[in-house]
Amino acid sequence: MRSGKSNVLVLGLGNDILTDDAIGLTVAREVCARLDDDEGIDVRWTTEMGLSLLDEIVDYRSLILVDAAQTGRAPAGHLHELVGNDLHVLPSVTPHFLGIGETLALGRLLGLPMPGRVRIFGVEVEDMRTLGTQLTSALARALPGVINTVLAAVRAERQRQEIGADLLTP
């Protein structure tokens, strides 16, 4: 797990013993393994949720979050992408995903330096209630594409910050 307080944090959420709920953890670990050390990106994964995430995200300019989502509106493996204030758009069943909006709002209310740019990847899951350490076959098939999409988003955000584009739009 990489951590050095860069400007960009990739944060994977989930529970590694509840089959598909581990998707955020799995993606974050793979993103970490594939990034070069000189890319200046912090990558973390956690089983924490709610207010515990406040400590993870404070002091970053950008947050890219990956978590499981179960909307029932898309096939397993579908990648939902949300930006900033779109958090309320995706109704889902997960103990992590719905609390991030409130966590960000609380941090701002408390005057903490919170990410100005937030991008969330919610991976539609098939099963996040069964005890197990393996992703379902649908998610295992989708995993390489999800990883590549998140990696592209991470590198684009890093490049955006290098050219100072993050100062133009929140």
URFENSUL-V509556 format. One record per pair of residues at least 4 apart in sequence whose ideal C-beta (glycine too) atoms are under 7 Angstrom apart, sorted by the first residue. I is the first residue (numbers start at 1). J is the second residue. Records with the same first field share a line. If there is no record, write none. Layout:
I=J ; J
//
This chain:
1=32 ; 43 ; 44 ; 45
2=32 ; 42 ; 43
3=42 ; 44
4=42
5=42 ; 59
6=40 ; 41 ; 42
7=60 ; 61 ; 62 ; 161
8=41 ; 42 ; 60 ; 62 ; 64 ; 154 ; 157 ; 158 ; 161
9=42 ; 44 ; 57 ; 60 ; 63
10=28 ; 31 ; 41 ; 43 ; 64 ; 154
11=28 ; 44 ; 56 ; 57 ; 63 ; 65
12=24 ; 25 ; 27 ; 28 ; 45 ; 66
13=24 ; 46 ; 49 ; 65 ; 67 ; 96
14=21 ; 22 ; 23 ; 24 ; 25 ; 47 ; 67 ; 68
15=21 ; 22 ; 47
16=22 ; 25 ; 47 ; 133
17=131 ; 133
18=22 ; 128 ; 129 ; 131
19=127 ; 128 ; 130 ; 132 ; 134 ; 135 ; 136
20=68 ; 125 ; 126 ; 127 ; 128 ; 135 ; 136 ; 139
21=68 ; 125 ; 128
22=26 ; 135
23=27 ; 68 ; 123 ; 125 ; 135 ; 139
24=28 ; 45 ; 66 ; 67 ; 68
25=29 ; 45
26=30 ; 135 ; 143
27=31 ; 66 ; 146 ; 147 ; 150
28=32 ; 43 ; 44 ; 45 ; 66
29=33 ; 45
30=34 ; 147
31=35 ; 43 ; 147 ; 150 ; 151 ; 154
32=43
34=151
35=39 ; 41 ; 43
39=158
40=158
41=154 ; 158
44=56
46=56
48=52 ; 53
49=53 ; 95 ; 96 ; 99
50=99 ; 103
51=103
53=57 ; 100 ; 103
54=58 ; 103 ; 106 ; 107
57=63 ; 114 ; 115
58=107 ; 112 ; 113 ; 114
59=113
60=115
61=115 ; 116 ; 117 ; 161 ; 166
62=115 ; 117 ; 157 ; 161 ; 166
63=115 ; 118
64=119 ; 150 ; 153 ; 154 ; 157
65=100 ; 120
66=121 ; 150
67=94 ; 96 ; 97 ; 122
68=94 ; 123 ; 125 ; 128
69=80 ; 90 ; 92 ; 94 ; 97 ; 122 ; 123 ; 124 ; 125
70=92 ; 93 ; 94 ; 124 ; 125 ; 128
71=90 ; 91 ; 92 ; 124
74=78 ; 124
75=124
76=124 ; 125 ; 126 ; 136 ; 138 ; 139
77=124 ; 138 ; 139 ; 141 ; 142
78=124
79=121 ; 123 ; 146 ; 149
80=90 ; 122 ; 124
81=121
82=86 ; 87 ; 89 ; 90 ; 120 ; 122
83=118 ; 119
84=117 ; 118
87=100 ; 101
88=101
90=122
92=97 ; 122
94=98
97=122
99=103
100=104 ; 120
101=105
102=106
103=107
104=108 ; 114 ; 118
105=109
106=110
107=112 ; 114
108=114
116=166 ; 170
117=166 ; 170
119=153
121=150
123=146
125=139
126=136 ; 138 ; 139
127=136
135=139 ; 140 ; 143
136=140
137=141
138=142
139=143
142=146
143=147
144=148
145=149
146=150
147=151
148=152
149=153
150=154
151=155
152=156
153=157
154=158
155=159
156=160
157=161
158=162
159=163
160=165 ; 166
161=166
//
